[in-house]
């Protein structure tokens, strides 16, 4: 009986060491002209630039495709490798000529 309890205790302590801590989130702040621009990350809407300027989007770390677009302006795509913490993107969209 003692051998069984001892082996069970060793098994529990071995499993306790395999827990992986969560990676710190990345945050994307977008300052855009025009402020009405919308932002997508990996083809998923994350918010309006005027909102993301004040309250950055929380995302997982890693490589992301970011699209910033607004009516009457050319869209802009960029690839960002987002680390933990806040990454700020400043962008001025080019208007579509009349």
Beta strands, then each sheet from edge to edge (+ up, - down):
strand 1: 26-33
strand 2: 38-41
strand 3: 44-48
strand 4: 57-59
strand 5: 62-69
strand 6: 76-82
strand 7: 85-92
sheet 1: 4+ 1- 7-
sheet 2: 3+ 2- 5+ 6-
end
